[in-house]
Amino acid sequence: MPPRLRKLIGTVLIIILVLLYALVATTVAVATLGQSPWYIHLLYFTVTGVLWILPAMFIIKWMEKPGKPRDE
């Protein structure tokens, strides 16, 4: 797969990941943390804010793989 195509696909995947993850994390927070103290909210959003980086790291690592050399 050409590197430019891999980067395009990876960028689209990261955008979808971020949007879906933000929607799910916020929905869970609204449904479960309504009456919780502020420090529980802080802990929840800190953890969920960092967790999305793990799948994004693998996507970025895949995007940065070198392409196969062309046979000339």
N, CA, C and O atoms as a GROMACS GRO file, in nm:
protein
  288
    1MET      N    1   0.085  -0.117   0.000
    1MET     CA    2   0.000   0.000   0.000
    1MET      C    3   0.090   0.123   0.000
    1MET      O    4   0.184   0.131   0.079
    2PRO      N    5   0.062   0.217  -0.086
    2PRO     CA    6   0.144   0.339  -0.091
    2PRO      C    7   0.133   0.418   0.041
    2PRO      O    8   0.027   0.423   0.103
    3PRO      N    9   0.242   0.480   0.082
    3PRO     CA   10   0.240   0.555   0.208
    3PRO      C   11   0.134   0.666   0.212
    3PRO      O   12   0.075   0.690   0.317
    4ARG      N   13   0.111   0.732   0.099
    4ARG     CA   14   0.012   0.841   0.099
    4ARG      C   15  -0.129   0.788   0.126
    4ARG      O   16  -0.206   0.851   0.198
    5LEU      N   17  -0.163   0.674   0.069
    5LEU     CA   18  -0.293   0.613   0.092
    5LEU      C   19  -0.306   0.565   0.236
    5LEU      O   20  -0.411   0.581   0.298
    6ARG      N   21  -0.198   0.507   0.287
    6ARG     CA   22  -0.198   0.460   0.426
    6ARG      C   23  -0.219   0.578   0.521
    6ARG      O   24  -0.292   0.565   0.620
    7LYS      N   25  -0.157   0.691   0.494
    7LYS     CA   26  -0.173   0.809   0.580
    7LYS      C   27  -0.313   0.866   0.570
    7LYS      O   28  -0.368   0.913   0.670
    8LEU      N   29  -0.372   0.863   0.451
    8LEU     CA   30  -0.511   0.910   0.436
    8LEU      C   31  -0.606   0.822   0.515
    8LEU      O   32  -0.691   0.873   0.588
    9ILE      N   33  -0.592   0.691   0.501
    9ILE     CA   34  -0.679   0.598   0.574
    9ILE      C   35  -0.659   0.614   0.724
    9ILE      O   36  -0.756   0.616   0.800
   10GLY      N   37  -0.534   0.625   0.768
   10GLY     CA   38  -0.506   0.643   0.911
   10GLY      C   39  -0.564   0.771   0.966
   10GLY      O   40  -0.615   0.772   1.078
   11THR      N   41  -0.557   0.878   0.890
   11THR     CA   42  -0.613   1.005   0.935
   11THR      C   43  -0.764   0.996   0.952
   11THR      O   44  -0.819   1.044   1.050
   12VAL      N   45  -0.830   0.933   0.856
   12VAL     CA   46  -0.976   0.916   0.865
   12VAL      C   47  -1.010   0.828   0.985
   12VAL      O   48  -1.105   0.857   1.058
   13LEU      N   49  -0.933   0.721   1.007
   13LEU     CA   50  -0.958   0.634   1.122
   13LEU      C   51  -0.941   0.707   1.254
   13LEU      O   52  -1.020   0.688   1.346
   14ILE      N   53  -0.839   0.790   1.265
   14ILE     CA   54  -0.817   0.865   1.389
   14ILE      C   55  -0.931   0.964   1.413
   14ILE      O   56  -0.976   0.979   1.527
   15ILE      N   57  -0.977   1.031   1.309
   15ILE     CA   58  -1.088   1.125   1.324
   15ILE      C   59  -1.213   1.051   1.372
   15ILE      O   60  -1.282   1.098   1.463
   16ILE      N   61  -1.243   0.936   1.311
   16ILE     CA   62  -1.359   0.858   1.352
   16ILE      C   63  -1.342   0.810   1.495
   16ILE      O   64  -1.436   0.815   1.574
   17LEU      N   65  -1.222   0.762   1.530
   17LEU     CA   66  -1.194   0.716   1.665
   17LEU      C   67  -1.219   0.826   1.767
   17LEU      O   68  -1.284   0.803   1.869
   18VAL      N   69  -1.167   0.944   1.742
   18VAL     CA   70  -1.180   1.054   1.836
   18VAL      C   71  -1.327   1.094   1.852
   18VAL      O   72  -1.374   1.114   1.964
   19LEU      N   73  -1.399   1.105   1.742
   19LEU     CA   74  -1.539   1.144   1.751
   19LEU      C   75  -1.623   1.041   1.824
   19LEU      O   76  -1.700   1.076   1.914
   20LEU      N   77  -1.610   0.914   1.788
   20LEU     CA   78  -1.687   0.810   1.856
   20LEU      C   79  -1.648   0.797   2.002
   20LEU      O   80  -1.735   0.784   2.089
   21TYR      N   81  -1.520   0.802   2.030
   21TYR     CA   82  -1.474   0.789   2.168
   21TYR      C   83  -1.524   0.904   2.254
   21TYR      O   84  -1.566   0.883   2.368
   22ALA      N   85  -1.521   1.024   2.200
   22ALA     CA   86  -1.570   1.140   2.276
   22ALA      C   87  -1.719   1.128   2.304
   22ALA      O   88  -1.765   1.158   2.414
   23LEU      N   89  -1.795   1.085   2.204
   23LEU     CA   90  -1.939   1.068   2.223
   23LEU      C   91  -1.969   0.961   2.328
   23LEU      O   92  -2.055   0.981   2.414
   24VAL      N   93  -1.901   0.848   2.320
   24VAL     CA   94  -1.925   0.739   2.416
   24VAL      C   95  -1.881   0.780   2.557
   24VAL      O   96  -1.955   0.758   2.653
   25ALA      N   97  -1.764   0.840   2.569
   25ALA     CA   98  -1.714   0.879   2.702
   25ALA      C   99  -1.804   0.983   2.766
   25ALA      O  100  -1.830   0.977   2.886
   26THR      N  101  -1.852   1.078   2.688
   26THR     CA  102  -1.941   1.181   2.742
   26THR      C  103  -2.077   1.123   2.777
   26THR      O  104  -2.135   1.160   2.879
   27THR      N  105  -2.128   1.034   2.695
   27THR     CA  106  -2.257   0.971   2.724
   27THR      C  107  -2.250   0.889   2.852
   27THR      O  108  -2.341   0.895   2.934
   28VAL      N  109  -2.143   0.813   2.869
   28VAL     CA  110  -2.125   0.735   2.992
   28VAL      C  111  -2.114   0.828   3.112
   28VAL      O  112  -2.171   0.800   3.218
   29ALA      N  113  -2.042   0.936   3.097
   29ALA     CA  114  -2.026   1.030   3.208
   29ALA      C  115  -2.160   1.092   3.247
   29ALA      O  116  -2.191   1.102   3.366
   30VAL      N  117  -2.239   1.133   3.151
   30VAL     CA  118  -2.368   1.194   3.180
   30VAL      C  119  -2.462   1.093   3.244
   30VAL      O  120  -2.537   1.127   3.336
   31ALA      N  121  -2.457   0.968   3.198
   31ALA     CA  122  -2.549   0.866   3.250
   31ALA      C  123  -2.510   0.816   3.389
   31ALA      O  124  -2.597   0.775   3.466
   32THR      N  125  -2.382   0.819   3.422
   32THR     CA  126  -2.339   0.757   3.548
   32THR      C  127  -2.283   0.853   3.652
   32THR      O  128  -2.285   0.822   3.771
   33LEU      N  129  -2.232   0.967   3.611
   33LEU     CA  130  -2.162   1.054   3.706
   33LEU      C  131  -2.241   1.178   3.745
   33LEU      O  132  -2.183   1.275   3.794
   34GLY      N  133  -2.370   1.177   3.726
   34GLY     CA  134  -2.450   1.297   3.750
   34GLY      C  135  -2.439   1.353   3.891
   34GLY      O  136  -2.428   1.474   3.908
   35GLN      N  137  -2.441   1.268   3.991
   35GLN     CA  138  -2.439   1.314   4.130
   35GLN      C  139  -2.303   1.294   4.198
   35GLN      O  140  -2.293   1.308   4.320
   36SER      N  141  -2.202   1.262   4.122
   36SER     CA  142  -2.070   1.238   4.178
   36SER      C  143  -1.998   1.369   4.209
   36SER      O  144  -2.026   1.471   4.146
   37PRO      N  145  -1.907   1.366   4.305
   37PRO     CA  146  -1.829   1.487   4.336
   37PRO      C  147  -1.734   1.524   4.222
   37PRO      O  148  -1.709   1.445   4.131
   38TRP      N  149  -1.681   1.645   4.230
   38TRP     CA  150  -1.598   1.699   4.123
   38TRP      C  151  -1.472   1.617   4.099
   38TRP      O  152  -1.428   1.604   3.985
   39TYR      N  153  -1.415   1.561   4.206
   39TYR     CA  154  -1.290   1.487   4.188
   39TYR      C  155  -1.312   1.354   4.114
   39TYR      O  156  -1.221   1.305   4.048
   40ILE      N  157  -1.430   1.297   4.124
   40ILE     CA  158  -1.462   1.177   4.045
   40ILE      C  159  -1.472   1.214   3.897
   40ILE      O  160  -1.424   1.140   3.811
   41HIS      N  161  -1.534   1.328   3.868
   41HIS     CA  162  -1.541   1.378   3.730
   41HIS      C  163  -1.401   1.402   3.676
   41HIS      O  164  -1.370   1.364   3.563
   42LEU      N  165  -1.316   1.465   3.756
   42LEU     CA  166  -1.180   1.493   3.714
   42LEU      C  167  -1.104   1.364   3.685
   42LEU      O  168  -1.036   1.354   3.583
   43LEU      N  169  -1.116   1.267   3.772
   43LEU     CA  170  -1.049   1.138   3.752
   43LEU      C  171  -1.103   1.068   3.628
   43LEU      O  172  -1.024   1.016   3.548
   44TYR      N  173  -1.234   1.065   3.610
   44TYR     CA  174  -1.294   0.998   3.495
   44TYR      C  175  -1.248   1.061   3.364
   44TYR      O  176  -1.204   0.991   3.273
   45PHE      N  177  -1.256   1.193   3.355
   45PHE     CA  178  -1.219   1.258   3.230
   45PHE      C  179  -1.068   1.256   3.206
   45PHE      O  180  -1.024   1.261   3.091
   46THR      N  181  -0.989   1.250   3.310
   46THR     CA  182  -0.845   1.235   3.293
   46THR      C  183  -0.812   1.097   3.236
   46THR      O  184  -0.733   1.085   3.142
   47VAL      N  185  -0.872   0.994   3.293
   47VAL     CA  186  -0.846   0.857   3.245
   47VAL      C  187  -0.899   0.839   3.104
   47VAL      O  188  -0.828   0.788   3.017
   48THR      N  189  -1.022   0.880   3.080
   48THR     CA  190  -1.077   0.861   2.946
   48THR      C  191  -1.009   0.952   2.843
   48THR      O  192  -1.003   0.918   2.725
   49GLY      N  193  -0.959   1.064   2.887
   49GLY     CA  194  -0.887   1.152   2.796
   49GLY      C  195  -0.753   1.096   2.753
   49GLY      O  196  -0.703   1.130   2.645
   50VAL      N  197  -0.695   1.011   2.834
   50VAL     CA  198  -0.566   0.950   2.801
   50VAL      C  199  -0.585   0.817   2.729
   50VAL      O  200  -0.500   0.779   2.648
   51LEU      N  201  -0.693   0.745   2.755
   51LEU     CA  202  -0.712   0.611   2.698
   51LEU      C  203  -0.724   0.609   2.546
   51LEU      O  204  -0.685   0.511   2.483
   52TRP      N  205  -0.777   0.714   2.486
   52TRP     CA  206  -0.793   0.713   2.340
   52TRP      C  207  -0.659   0.719   2.268
   52TRP      O  208  -0.651   0.690   2.148
   53ILE      N  209  -0.555   0.758   2.341
   53ILE     CA  210  -0.422   0.768   2.280
   53ILE      C  211  -0.368   0.630   2.244
   53ILE      O  212  -0.293   0.618   2.147
   54LEU      N  213  -0.403   0.526   2.319
   54LEU     CA  214  -0.350   0.392   2.292
   54LEU      C  215  -0.387   0.342   2.152
   54LEU      O  216  -0.297   0.302   2.078
   55PRO      N  217  -0.515   0.340   2.113
   55PRO     CA  218  -0.544   0.297   1.976
   55PRO      C  219  -0.487   0.392   1.871
   55PRO      O  220  -0.448   0.350   1.763
   56ALA      N  221  -0.483   0.522   1.904
   56ALA     CA  222  -0.428   0.618   1.809
   56ALA      C  223  -0.279   0.593   1.786
   56ALA      O  224  -0.230   0.613   1.675
   57MET      N  225  -0.207   0.548   1.888
   57MET     CA  226  -0.066   0.517   1.873
   57MET      C  227  -0.045   0.405   1.772
   57MET      O  228   0.045   0.412   1.688
   58PHE      N  229  -0.128   0.301   1.779
   58PHE     CA  230  -0.115   0.190   1.686
   58PHE      C  231  -0.149   0.232   1.543
   58PHE      O  232  -0.086   0.187   1.448
   59ILE      N  233  -0.249   0.318   1.529
   59ILE     CA  234  -0.284   0.368   1.395
   59ILE      C  235  -0.169   0.451   1.338
   59ILE      O  236  -0.134   0.437   1.221
   60ILE      N  237  -0.111   0.537   1.420
   60ILE     CA  238   0.000   0.621   1.374
   60ILE      C  239   0.121   0.536   1.340
   60ILE      O  240   0.190   0.561   1.241
   61LYS      N  241   0.148   0.434   1.421
   61LYS     CA  242   0.261   0.344   1.393
   61LYS      C  243   0.239   0.273   1.259
   61LYS      O  244   0.333   0.257   1.181
   62TRP      N  245   0.115   0.231   1.233
   62TRP     CA  246   0.083   0.166   1.106
   62TRP      C  247   0.098   0.265   0.989
   62TRP      O  248   0.146   0.228   0.882
   63MET      N  249   0.057   0.390   1.012
   63MET     CA  250   0.067   0.492   0.907
   63MET      C  251   0.212   0.518   0.868
   63MET      O  252   0.241   0.548   0.752
   64GLU      N  253   0.302   0.509   0.963
   64GLU     CA  254   0.442   0.545   0.939
   64GLU      C  255   0.528   0.432   0.885
   64GLU      O  256   0.647   0.452   0.861
   65LYS      N  257   0.469   0.314   0.864
   65LYS     CA  258   0.547   0.206   0.804
   65LYS      C  259   0.595   0.247   0.666
   65LYS      O  260   0.521   0.310   0.591
   66PRO      N  261   0.718   0.212   0.633
   66PRO     CA  262   0.765   0.246   0.498
   66PRO      C  263   0.693   0.160   0.394
   66PRO      O  264   0.656   0.046   0.420
   67GLY      N  265   0.675   0.217   0.277
   67GLY     CA  266   0.612   0.145   0.168
   67GLY      C  267   0.708   0.044   0.109
   67GLY      O  268   0.829   0.052   0.129
   68LYS      N  269   0.653  -0.051   0.035
   68LYS     CA  270   0.737  -0.149  -0.032
   68LYS      C  271   0.806  -0.081  -0.149
   68LYS      O  272   0.746   0.000  -0.219
   69PRO      N  273   0.935  -0.116  -0.172
   69PRO     CA  274   1.005  -0.055  -0.285
   69PRO      C  275   0.945  -0.104  -0.417
   69PRO      O  276   0.904  -0.219  -0.430
   70ARG      N  277   0.940  -0.014  -0.512
   70ARG     CA  278   0.886  -0.048  -0.644
   70ARG      C  279   0.990  -0.124  -0.725
   70ARG      O  280   1.109  -0.093  -0.721
   71ASP      N  281   0.943  -0.223  -0.797
   71ASP     CA  282   1.031  -0.295  -0.889
   71ASP      C  283   1.042  -0.216  -1.017
   71ASP      O  284   0.940  -0.184  -1.080
   72GLU      N  285   1.161  -0.185  -1.056
   72GLU     CA  286   1.179  -0.104  -1.177
   72GLU      C  287   1.230  -0.186  -1.290
   72GLU      O  288   1.250  -0.135  -1.400
   0.00000   0.00000   0.00000
